């Protein structure tokens, strides 16, 4: 590779890494974006709020969160914060402030029953932001340049939406889908990573049929260029991927071929979800897998909300979701849920995944979360991120731990935790204002009043209503 191309690649990487944490003032927003703004100031005081700050610390009552010039200027007991006279003050007794969610498997496309796949360049960014997701990692793309252009439009202020960390298109083996890069040699894998580094990707996602030699080459090249690699794997097991130096793993136990003892090298065994789901989530294989990940510092992305819709006896018919779906998709989804209720897989397999993720956290693992708006279409952008919070509580995490998973832990994996992910003085003001207390009522995670990004408060309801009937269309 010529030196000029090397320099260009590094310049592109540096730009992308800097942009997601660049402050964006109200003055930079287009008229279209400003239409969704409910609170803007240079200084805003959120008074008498409950705070779950994402650090793992206790729930704090009767706090004031002071925002100034896009950052958190102060957090503390309401009586101790000196609020400037020119501040835009809001008495929010009964409300809770948590960090903006960091979605670590948040595609900008959507799939539904029958394999229908649509790029959601309009509805996805509005749904993510309106639901409280202020940062996303795309974690696989079907139209990567659409993702890049949307990121740029949001960064300019032309369109509302979350900060976007770009992941390259899926890289897999010879059995890949048409929209995926099929690599069958280490040289191909290196060329793929080099190209997408130059196009602005900061992550690479390895997919199910990739071989170990190709994955090793992709990881080596990514690390050389300053990118990181995650994977939804099968031909390569979790433990094998950790040994190769992978940075993050997706989905959890139900995609881990470690639980198939007779697995052959570089081959994906059949019925992986059923085989893994029937295994012991706290047994020797699970313990070995978790220990390998924790020792290497490899994070795990939970995608519980997309899994849940595949199992019977689950409450996954959310009226909010049905209202936003295109009418034909709504009917197809309800029909499919009826079929799953009668003939779906053993619901105990889903509980196995919950237990594995709890064991991972208990062992000191870095668990993050994302919606993965695919499958049969029931996990919508943003709404699925909220549902993950509720499911983490079902898994046995405390509300404080669950907030940390959906916010700060994702920021740590992305390497932006010095700027984002917690409600602390000095951090960028990415916050969610909830009507209620998610620590005592998990459903309060859905009662979003305002979402602050860079200190600008967006009206959650207006953003979400703008997508009504459009999910599955645009």
C-alpha positions in Angstrom: 0.0 0.0 0.0 1.4 3.4 -0.9 2.3 5.8 1.9 -0.3 8.3 0.7 -3.0 5.7 1.1 -1.8 4.8 4.6 -1.9 8.4 5.6 -5.3 8.9 4.1 -6.6 5.8 6.0 -5.2 7.1 9.3 -6.6 10.5 8.7 -10.1 9.1 8.1 -9.9 7.0 11.2 -8.8 10.0 13.3 -11.7 12.1 12.0 -14.3 9.4 12.7 -13.0 8.8 16.2 -13.1 12.5 17.0 -16.6 13.3 15.5 -18.8 11.2 17.8 -17.8 13.2 20.8 -17.7 16.7 19.2 -20.1 19.1 20.8 -23.1 20.1 18.7 -24.8 23.3 19.8 -28.4 24.4 19.1 -27.1 27.0 16.7 -25.7 24.3 14.4 -29.0 22.5 14.0 -31.1 22.8 10.9 -34.7 24.0 11.0 -35.8 20.4 10.5 -33.8 19.2 13.5 -34.8 22.2 15.7 -38.5 21.3 15.2 -37.9 18.4 17.6 -36.2 20.5 20.3 -38.0 21.1 23.6 -35.3 22.5 25.8 -32.2 24.5 24.8 -30.2 26.9 26.5 -26.7 27.6 27.0 -27.5 26.7 30.7 -30.2 24.3 31.8 -31.0 23.2 35.3 -32.9 19.9 35.9 -33.9 20.3 39.5 -35.2 17.9 42.2 -34.6 14.8 40.0 -33.6 11.3 40.9 -30.3 10.3 39.3 -29.0 6.9 38.4 -25.7 8.0 37.1 -24.4 4.9 35.3 -21.2 4.6 37.4 -22.6 1.7 39.4 -23.2 4.0 42.4 -26.4 4.2 44.4 -29.6 5.9 43.3 -29.4 9.6 44.3 -32.5 11.4 45.3 -33.4 15.2 45.1 -30.5 16.1 42.8 -29.9 19.0 40.4 -28.2 18.4 37.1 -26.7 21.6 35.7 -25.9 21.7 32.0 -23.8 24.4 30.4 -22.6 24.7 26.8 -23.4 21.1 26.0 -21.7 19.5 29.0 -22.7 18.6 32.6 -21.4 21.4 34.7 -22.5 20.0 38.1 -24.5 17.2 39.7 -25.4 17.1 43.4 -28.1 17.6 46.0 -30.5 20.3 44.9 -29.7 22.5 47.9 -26.0 22.5 47.2 -26.0 23.5 43.5 -25.7 27.2 42.7 -28.0 27.7 39.7 -27.1 30.8 37.7 -29.9 33.4 37.3 -30.0 33.1 33.5 -30.5 29.3 33.6 -33.5 27.6 32.0 -34.8 26.0 35.2 -37.1 22.9 35.3 -38.6 21.5 38.5 -38.7 17.8 37.8 -39.8 16.2 41.0 -40.9 12.6 40.3 -38.6 12.3 37.3 -35.4 10.3 36.9 -32.2 11.2 35.0 -30.1 8.5 33.6 -27.3 8.6 31.0 -28.1 8.5 27.3 -28.2 4.8 26.2 -25.3 3.5 24.1 -26.6 1.0 21.6 -23.9 -1.5 20.7 -25.8 -3.5 18.1 -28.1 -0.9 16.5 -28.4 -1.4 12.8 -29.8 1.4 10.6 -31.7 -1.2 8.7 -34.6 -3.4 9.7 -35.8 -6.9 8.8 -39.2 -8.4 9.3 -41.2 -11.6 8.7 -40.3 -13.3 5.5 -36.9 -11.7 5.2 -38.1 -8.2 4.2 -35.1 -5.9 4.7 -35.3 -2.1 4.6 -32.8 0.7 5.2 -34.4 3.0 7.8 -32.6 6.2 7.1 -35.6 8.3 8.3 -37.3 6.4 11.1 -34.3 4.6 12.8 -32.4 7.8 13.8 -35.6 9.4 15.2 -36.6 6.3 17.0 -33.2 5.8 18.6 -32.9 9.4 19.7 -36.5 9.6 20.8 -36.2 6.4 22.9 -33.1 7.8 24.7 -30.3 6.2 22.6 -27.8 8.9 22.1 -25.0 6.8 20.7 -25.1 3.8 18.4 -22.7 1.4 16.8 -24.1 0.0 13.6 -22.5 -3.5 14.0 -23.1 -4.6 10.5 -24.5 -2.8 7.4 -26.4 -3.7 4.2 -25.9 -0.2 2.6 -22.8 1.1 4.3 -22.6 4.4 2.4 -26.1 5.2 3.5 -24.9 4.8 7.0 -21.9 7.0 6.4 -24.0 9.7 4.8 -26.5 9.6 7.6 -23.8 9.9 10.2 -22.5 13.0 8.4 -25.9 14.6 8.1 -26.5 14.1 11.9 -23.0 15.5 12.7 -23.8 18.6 10.6 -27.1 19.0 12.4 -29.1 18.5 9.2 -31.0 15.5 10.7 -31.9 14.5 14.2 -30.4 11.3 15.5 -27.8 9.7 17.7 -24.0 9.7 17.4 -23.1 6.9 14.9 -20.0 4.7 15.1 -19.7 3.1 11.7 -19.1 -0.7 11.3 -18.1 -2.0 7.9 -20.3 -4.4 6.0 -20.4 -8.0 7.3 -17.3 -10.0 6.6 -17.9 -13.7 6.5 -16.8 -16.9 4.7 -17.9 -18.6 1.5 -21.5 -19.1 2.8 -22.3 -15.4 3.1 -25.4 -13.6 2.0 -25.3 -11.3 -1.1 -24.9 -8.1 0.9 -21.9 -9.6 2.8 -18.2 -9.6 2.0 -17.2 -13.3 1.4 -13.5 -13.8 2.2 -11.7 -17.0 1.6 -8.1 -16.0 2.2 -6.2 -13.9 4.8 -5.2 -11.5 2.0 -8.8 -10.8 1.1 -9.6 -10.1 4.7 -6.8 -7.6 5.0 -7.8 -5.8 1.8 -11.4 -5.6 3.1 -10.3 -4.0 6.4 -7.9 -1.6 4.8 -10.5 -0.4 2.3 -13.2 0.2 5.0 -10.8 1.9 7.3 -10.2 4.4 4.6 -14.0 4.9 4.1 -14.5 5.8 7.8 -15.4 2.6 9.6 -14.1 2.2 13.1 -15.3 -1.3 13.7 -15.4 -4.5 11.7 -18.1 -7.2 12.2 -17.1 -10.8 11.5 -20.0 -13.1 10.7 -21.0 -16.7 11.1 -19.0 -18.6 8.4 -15.7 -16.8 8.5 -12.7 -19.0 8.9 -10.2 -18.7 11.7 -7.3 -17.7 9.4 -9.4 -15.0 7.8 -10.6 -13.7 11.2 -7.1 -13.6 12.5 -6.0 -11.6 9.5 -8.9 -9.2 9.8 -8.2 -8.6 13.5 -4.5 -8.1 12.9 -5.1 -5.6 10.1 -7.8 -3.8 12.0 -5.6 -3.3 15.0 -2.8 -2.1 12.8 -5.1 0.6 11.4 -6.7 1.5 14.8 -10.0 -0.3 14.2 -11.6 -2.9 16.4 -13.4 -6.2 15.6 -16.6 -7.7 16.9 -18.4 -10.9 15.8 -21.6 -12.8 15.5 -19.7 -16.1 15.1 -20.3 -19.8 14.6 -17.5 -21.4 12.5 -15.2 -19.9 15.1 -16.1 -20.4 18.7 -16.0 -17.6 21.3 -12.9 -19.1 23.0 -11.2 -19.4 19.6 -12.0 -15.8 18.8 -10.7 -14.5 22.1 -7.5 -16.3 21.5 -7.2 -14.6 18.1 -7.5 -11.2 19.8 -11.1 -10.2 19.0 -12.4 -7.1 20.9 -16.1 -7.8 21.4 -18.6 -10.6 20.9 -22.3 -10.4 20.0 -25.5 -11.9 21.2 -24.3 -14.3 23.8 -24.6 -18.0 24.6 -27.2 -18.8 21.9 -24.7 -18.2 19.1 -21.7 -19.7 20.8 -20.5 -22.9 19.1 -18.4 -23.6 22.2 -21.4 -25.5 23.5 -21.2 -28.1 20.7 -18.5 -30.6 21.8 -18.2 -32.2 18.4 -17.8 -28.9 16.5 -15.2 -29.2 13.7 -12.6 -26.5 13.1 -13.9 -23.7 10.9 -17.4 -25.3 10.5 -20.6 -24.0 11.9 -22.6 -26.8 13.5 -26.4 -27.0 12.8 -29.1 -26.0 15.2 -26.7 -23.8 17.2 -29.4 -21.9 19.1 -31.2 -25.1 20.2 -27.9 -26.9 21.1 -26.5 -23.9 23.1 -29.9 -23.2 24.6 -30.1 -26.8 25.9 -26.7 -26.4 27.6 -25.9 -25.4 31.2 -25.3 -21.6 31.3 -23.2 -22.0 34.5 -21.5 -25.3 33.7 -17.9 -26.0 32.9 -18.0 -24.8 29.2 -19.8 -21.6 30.2 -17.3 -21.0 32.9 -14.4 -21.5 30.6 -15.9 -19.3 28.0 -16.7 -16.5 30.5 -13.2 -16.8 32.1 -11.5 -16.5 28.7 -13.5 -13.4 27.8 -13.1 -11.7 31.2 -9.3 -12.4 31.3 -8.8 -10.9 27.8 -11.2 -7.9 28.5 -13.5 -9.0 25.7 -17.0 -7.4 26.1 -20.3 -9.1 25.3 -23.2 -7.3 23.6 -26.6 -8.5 24.9 -29.4 -8.5 22.3 -32.2 -9.9 24.4 -35.0 -8.0 22.9 -34.6 -9.5 19.4 -34.2 -13.0 20.9 -37.3 -12.7 23.0 -39.7 -12.5 20.0 -38.6 -15.9 18.8 -40.0 -17.6 21.9 -43.5 -18.4 23.1 -45.0 -17.2 26.3 -43.3 -13.8 26.1 -45.0 -10.5 26.3 -43.7 -9.0 23.0 -46.8 -7.4 21.5 -46.1 -3.8 22.4 -48.8 -1.5 21.3 -46.3 1.3 20.6 -44.5 -1.1 18.2 -47.6 -2.0 16.4 -48.6 1.7 15.9 -45.3 2.4 14.2 -45.1 -0.6 11.9 -46.3 -0.3 8.3 -49.7 -2.0 8.2 -48.7 -5.1 6.2 -45.8 -5.7 8.5 -48.0 -5.4 11.5 -50.3 -8.1 10.3 -47.4 -10.4 9.3 -45.7 -9.9 12.7 -48.9 -10.8 14.6 -49.5 -13.9 12.5 -45.9 -15.0 13.1 -46.2 -14.5 16.8 -49.3 -16.6 16.7 -47.4 -19.4 15.0 -44.5 -19.1 17.5 -47.0 -19.3 20.4 -48.2 -22.6 19.1 -45.0 -24.1 17.7 -42.1 -22.0 19.0 -38.9 -23.3 20.6 -38.6 -24.2 24.3 -38.9 -20.9 26.2 -36.4 -22.3 28.7 -33.7 -21.6 26.1 -34.3 -17.9 26.4 -34.0 -18.1 30.2 -30.7 -19.9 29.6 -29.4 -16.8 27.8 -30.6 -14.6 30.7 -28.7 -16.8 33.2 -25.6 -16.8 31.1 -25.5 -13.0 30.9 -26.0 -12.8 34.7 -23.1 -15.2 35.2 -21.0 -13.1 32.8 -21.7 -10.0 34.9 -21.1 -11.8 38.2 -17.7 -12.9 36.9 -16.7 -9.3 36.2 -17.5 -9.4 32.5 -18.2 -6.1 30.6 -21.7 -6.5 29.3 -23.2 -3.9 27.0 -26.5 -4.1 25.0 -28.1 -3.4 21.7 -31.5 -4.0 20.0 -30.5 -5.7 16.7 -33.7 -4.7 14.9 -33.9 -7.8 12.7 -35.5 -11.2 13.2 -39.2 -11.1 12.8 -39.4 -7.3 13.2 -40.7 -7.0 16.8 -37.6 -5.3 18.2 -37.8 -1.8 16.9 -34.9 0.7 17.0 -34.9 2.4 20.4 -37.9 0.5 21.8 -35.8 -2.7 21.8 -33.0 -0.9 23.7 -35.6 0.1 26.3 -36.8 -3.5 26.5 -33.3 -4.7 27.1 -33.2 -2.8 30.3 -36.4 -4.6 31.5 -35.0 -8.0 30.4 -31.7 -7.4 32.2 -33.7 -6.9 35.4 -35.5 -10.2 34.6 -32.0 -11.8 34.3 -31.3 -10.7 37.9 -29.3 -7.5 37.5 -30.1 -4.6 39.8 -31.5 -1.4 38.2 -28.2 0.3 38.9 -26.4 -2.5 37.0 -28.9 -2.4 34.2 -28.4 1.3 33.7 -24.7 0.8 33.6 -25.0 -2.0 31.0 -27.2 0.1 28.6 -25.0 3.2 28.9 -21.5 3.3 30.5 -20.4 -0.2 29.4 -21.1 0.5 25.8 -19.1 3.7 26.0 -16.2 1.7 27.5 -16.2 -0.8 24.7 -16.3 2.1 22.2 -13.4 3.8 24.0 -15.4 7.1 24.6 -16.1 6.6 28.3 -14.0 9.6 29.2 -16.7 11.8 27.5 -19.9 9.8 27.5 -21.9 7.2 29.3 -22.4 8.5 32.8 -24.0 11.5 34.6 -20.9 13.2 35.9 -19.6 16.7 35.9 -17.4 17.4 32.9 -19.0 14.8 30.6 -21.0 15.6 27.5 -24.6 16.2 28.4 -26.2 13.1 26.9 -29.1 12.3 29.3 -32.6 10.9 29.5 -35.3 12.4 31.6 -37.8 9.7 32.6 -41.3 10.3 34.0 -41.1 7.9 37.0 -38.6 5.7 38.7 -37.2 2.8 36.7 -35.6 1.4 39.9 -39.1 0.6 41.3 -41.1 0.4 38.1 -39.0 -1.0 35.1 -41.6 0.2 32.6 -40.6 3.8 33.4 -37.7 3.2 31.0 -40.3 3.7 28.3 -41.7 7.0 29.8 -39.2 9.2 28.2 -40.0 12.9 28.4 -36.8 14.5 27.1 -33.6 13.2 25.6 -30.6 15.5 25.9 -27.8 15.2 23.4 -25.0 17.8 23.7 -27.1 19.6 26.2 -30.0 20.1 23.7 -33.2 18.6 24.9 -35.3 16.8 22.3 -39.0 16.0 22.7 -39.2 12.2 22.8 -42.9 12.1 21.7 -42.4 14.3 18.7 -39.5 12.2 17.4 -41.3 8.9 17.8 -44.6 10.1 16.4 -42.8 11.3 13.2 -42.2 7.6 12.4 -45.7 6.4 12.8 -46.6 3.8 10.2 -43.1 4.2 8.6 -41.1 1.4 10.2 -40.6 -1.1 7.4 -40.9 1.7 4.8 -38.1 4.2 5.3 
